[in-house]
Amino acid sequence: MSVGTGLDRVSVWAEGLDHPEGVTAGPDGMVYAGGEAGQVYRIDPADRICHQIASTEGFLLGLCCDGAANIFACDIVRKEVVVISGGKVRTYSAGTDETKMVNPNWPLFDHAGNLYVTDSGGWKQDSGCIFRIDAKGQAKVWCTTASNFPNGACLSADGTFLLVLESCTPALVRIEILPDGTAGERTVLADLPGTIPDGVTLDTAGNAYVFCYRPDRVLRVSPKGDIEVIADDPEGTALSAPTNGAWVDGDLIVGNLGRWHLAKLQLGLEGVPLCYPRLET
């Protein structure tokens, strides 16, 4: 693992949020983030002013958008994925009749409108899973092999696999998406000892960016599994429990669960575009 502080590339991007964990870029050019009391924030990159547009009255973790910029968010108090549309909040899925969501953590869409949701389960209980909710809102348990607190996740550029962080392993793992839509083999891309990895995103070269809840750092993992520390904050101020990141104009906007701001990690790279399917919500 190569190491460098990289803090000269980190700056405050937007302020006034309540311990934001999830952050995503919408199809409308806006940045969306959640708060620990259920706040839903919208930030225009043009002025970087934070506006609260709704509240679930719970605790938001990950979030993503569909093609109409409706927000799909994981709420760990409500134990469900909610949809925020026009400032109104409703339940999208709480799991299946047999398996209810326990700790929904991160959602992401594929091009067909399937929503993958990591459910972390209990801390160090090896009880997590990944749900897949189809475009009509029907949920099923999709994967049980990435069970050791599955956390942040992202879709590969070609849509053939998910990258998932197992916070309690700790490792970055790859879950194949088979042609029939079922989950394939789980393989470890990189072991991450000494960290609690939280969120992950990809650049167009196939490098994964891992945001570590502990210590306060961002890693880059190559397609071959080589690990580089690209930003590290021993004081935990610019980066404070960084949890997730969204690509905006070639840089990463980073959620800081430990503080009240979104940070910018200046990279000048292209990220893998998110999927924004059109759904009947």
Order of alpha helices (4+ residues) and beta strands (2+ residues): beta-beta-beta-beta-beta-beta-beta-beta-beta-beta-beta-beta-beta-beta-beta-beta-beta-beta-beta-beta-beta-beta-beta-beta
